[in-house]
């Protein structure tokens, strides 16, 4: 147990929001450092200075906890800018996502979460509700704003644009197993916005 966890236990009953935030932070640290298999209720409870029963009450499985912790930990890094320039904002956000995977070590736990979600219904639901759908909606909101300002065609399919951009990253990471390089964000955005026709 960390000194911080021991100190927190000595204060008496903590507010639920504080306990939950501590649990999510501990789970994210474990996930990003040691991988999905290391995220157990025993280890997370110990590192967070929390009761294991609390974790059982809030999450149906360690996988579901790992998925929510991934979202909570990544949300600040993956915020969507709105500078008024849709091309620049897409490149900035997609670039942040690629750096999150490559430079900050999220590629392995992300791959593990998606792989495990195919066999774990609790994890699959947590991944969809806590991460995939909220991230998708953030992109759609930014694209819709650009559409309303005349930067995208009125009939532009915002879901398809989202799939083209982030789906390409997932495809390269999970299926092709090829590197995500520094130029990928700009190339993906330009092809999605301008197309490939002469």
C-alpha positions as CSV (number, residue, x, y, z in Angstrom):
1,X,0.0,0.0,0.0
2,X,1.3,3.5,-0.8
3,X,1.8,6.1,1.9
4,X,-1.0,8.2,0.4
5,X,-3.4,5.2,0.6
6,X,-2.5,4.6,4.2
7,X,-2.9,8.3,5.1
8,X,-6.3,8.3,3.4
9,X,-7.5,5.3,5.4
10,X,-6.6,7.0,8.6
11,X,-8.9,9.9,7.9
12,X,-12.1,7.9,8.3
13,X,-14.9,7.5,5.8
14,X,-14.1,9.4,2.5
15,X,-16.7,10.8,0.1
16,X,-17.8,8.3,-2.5
17,X,-16.6,10.6,-5.3
18,X,-13.1,10.7,-3.9
19,X,-13.0,7.0,-3.4
20,X,-14.2,6.4,-6.9
21,X,-11.6,8.8,-8.4
22,X,-8.9,7.1,-6.4
23,X,-9.9,3.7,-7.6
24,X,-10.0,4.8,-11.2
25,X,-6.6,6.4,-10.9
26,X,-5.1,3.3,-9.4
27,X,-6.7,1.0,-12.0
28,X,-5.4,3.3,-14.8
29,X,-1.8,3.2,-13.4
30,X,-1.9,-0.6,-13.2
31,X,-3.4,-0.9,-16.6
32,X,-0.9,1.3,-18.3
33,X,2.0,-0.1,-16.5
34,X,1.3,-3.8,-16.2
35,X,-1.5,-4.5,-18.6
36,X,-5.1,-5.7,-18.3
37,X,-4.4,-9.0,-16.5
38,X,-2.9,-7.0,-13.6
39,X,-6.1,-5.1,-13.0
40,X,-7.6,-7.2,-10.3
41,X,-10.0,-6.1,-7.5
42,X,-7.4,-7.2,-4.9
43,X,-4.6,-5.1,-6.4
44,X,-6.6,-2.0,-7.2
45,X,-8.3,-2.0,-3.8
46,X,-4.9,-2.2,-2.1
47,X,-3.3,0.5,-4.2
48,X,-6.3,2.8,-3.9
49,X,-6.7,2.2,-0.2
50,X,-10.2,1.1,-0.7
51,X,-12.5,-1.8,0.2
52,X,-12.6,-4.6,-2.3
53,X,-16.4,-4.8,-1.5
54,X,-16.7,-1.3,-2.8
55,X,-15.2,-2.3,-6.1
56,X,-17.6,-5.3,-6.4
57,X,-20.5,-2.9,-5.7
58,X,-19.5,-0.4,-8.4
59,X,-18.1,-2.6,-11.2
60,X,-19.4,-6.0,-12.4
61,X,-15.8,-7.2,-13.3
62,X,-12.2,-6.0,-13.2
63,X,-12.5,-5.6,-17.0
64,X,-15.3,-3.2,-16.6
65,X,-13.3,-1.2,-14.1
66,X,-10.3,-1.2,-16.4
67,X,-12.4,0.1,-19.3
68,X,-13.8,3.0,-17.2
69,X,-10.4,3.8,-15.8
70,X,-8.9,4.0,-19.3
71,X,-11.6,6.5,-20.3
72,X,-11.2,8.6,-17.2
73,X,-7.4,8.7,-17.5
74,X,-7.4,9.5,-21.3
75,X,-10.2,12.0,-21.3
76,X,-8.0,15.1,-20.7
77,X,-5.4,14.0,-23.2
78,X,-8.0,13.3,-25.9
79,X,-10.1,16.5,-25.5
80,X,-11.4,17.8,-28.8
81,X,-10.3,21.4,-29.6
82,X,-12.5,23.9,-31.3
83,X,-10.4,26.7,-32.8
84,X,-12.9,27.3,-35.7
85,X,-10.6,25.4,-38.1
86,X,-12.0,21.9,-38.6
87,X,-8.9,20.6,-40.4
88,X,-6.5,21.9,-37.7
89,X,-8.7,20.6,-34.9
90,X,-9.1,17.1,-36.4
91,X,-5.3,16.9,-37.0
92,X,-4.7,18.1,-33.4
93,X,-7.1,15.6,-31.8
94,X,-6.1,12.6,-34.0
95,X,-2.4,13.5,-33.4
96,X,-3.1,13.5,-29.6
97,X,-4.7,10.1,-30.0
98,X,-1.8,8.7,-31.9
99,X,0.7,10.1,-29.4
100,X,-1.3,8.6,-26.6
101,X,-1.0,5.2,-28.2
102,X,2.7,5.4,-29.3
103,X,4.5,7.8,-26.9
104,X,2.4,7.3,-23.7
105,X,2.1,3.6,-23.8
106,X,-1.6,3.2,-24.3
107,X,-1.4,0.9,-27.4
108,X,-0.9,-2.4,-25.5
109,X,-3.7,-1.9,-22.9
110,X,-6.0,-0.5,-25.6
111,X,-5.4,-3.7,-27.6
112,X,-5.9,-5.9,-24.6
113,X,-9.2,-4.1,-23.6
114,X,-10.7,-4.5,-27.1
115,X,-9.5,-8.1,-27.4
116,X,-10.9,-9.1,-24.0
117,X,-14.2,-7.2,-24.8
118,X,-14.9,-9.8,-27.5
119,X,-15.3,-12.5,-24.7
120,X,-16.4,-10.5,-21.7
121,X,-19.9,-9.0,-21.9
122,X,-19.4,-6.7,-18.9
123,X,-16.2,-5.3,-20.3
124,X,-17.8,-5.0,-23.8
125,X,-20.6,-2.9,-22.3
126,X,-18.3,-0.8,-20.2
127,X,-16.0,-0.2,-23.1
128,X,-18.9,0.9,-25.4
129,X,-20.7,3.0,-22.8
130,X,-17.7,4.5,-21.0
131,X,-15.3,5.1,-23.9
132,X,-16.2,4.2,-27.5
133,X,-19.6,5.9,-27.8
134,X,-18.7,9.0,-25.8
135,X,-15.5,9.5,-27.9
136,X,-17.5,9.0,-31.1
137,X,-20.1,11.6,-30.0
138,X,-17.3,14.2,-29.2
139,X,-16.1,13.8,-32.8
140,X,-19.6,14.1,-34.2
141,X,-20.3,17.2,-32.2
142,X,-17.2,18.9,-33.5
143,X,-17.9,17.8,-37.1
144,X,-21.5,19.0,-36.8
145,X,-20.3,22.4,-35.6
146,X,-18.1,22.6,-38.7
147,X,-21.0,21.6,-40.9
148,X,-23.2,24.3,-39.4
149,X,-20.4,26.9,-40.1
150,X,-20.2,25.8,-43.8
151,X,-16.8,24.0,-43.4
152,X,-18.3,20.7,-44.4
153,X,-21.0,19.9,-47.0
154,X,-24.6,19.8,-45.7
155,X,-24.9,16.1,-46.8
156,X,-21.5,15.1,-45.3
157,X,-21.9,11.8,-43.4
158,X,-20.3,12.6,-40.0
159,X,-20.3,9.0,-38.9
160,X,-18.4,7.9,-42.0
161,X,-15.8,10.7,-41.4
162,X,-15.4,9.6,-37.8
163,X,-15.0,5.9,-38.9
164,X,-12.5,6.9,-41.6
165,X,-10.3,8.8,-39.2
166,X,-10.2,6.8,-36.0
167,X,-11.1,3.5,-37.6
168,X,-8.0,3.7,-39.7
169,X,-5.9,4.0,-36.5
170,X,-7.6,1.0,-34.9
171,X,-7.2,-1.0,-38.1
172,X,-3.5,-0.3,-38.2
173,X,-3.0,-1.0,-34.5
174,X,-5.2,-4.1,-34.1
175,X,-5.2,-5.8,-37.5
176,X,-2.3,-4.7,-39.6
177,X,0.1,-4.3,-36.7
178,X,1.9,-1.4,-38.5
179,X,3.4,1.7,-36.9
180,X,1.3,4.8,-36.4
181,X,3.7,7.5,-37.5
182,X,3.8,11.3,-36.9
183,X,2.4,12.1,-40.4
184,X,-0.6,9.8,-40.2
185,X,-3.0,12.3,-38.6
186,X,-2.6,14.9,-41.3
187,X,-2.7,12.4,-44.1
188,X,-5.9,10.8,-42.8
189,X,-7.6,14.1,-42.2
190,X,-6.8,15.4,-45.7
191,X,-8.1,12.3,-47.4
192,X,-11.2,12.3,-45.3
193,X,-12.0,16.0,-46.0
194,X,-10.8,16.2,-49.6
195,X,-11.1,12.7,-51.0
196,X,-8.9,10.9,-53.4
197,X,-10.5,11.8,-56.7
198,X,-8.4,13.9,-59.2
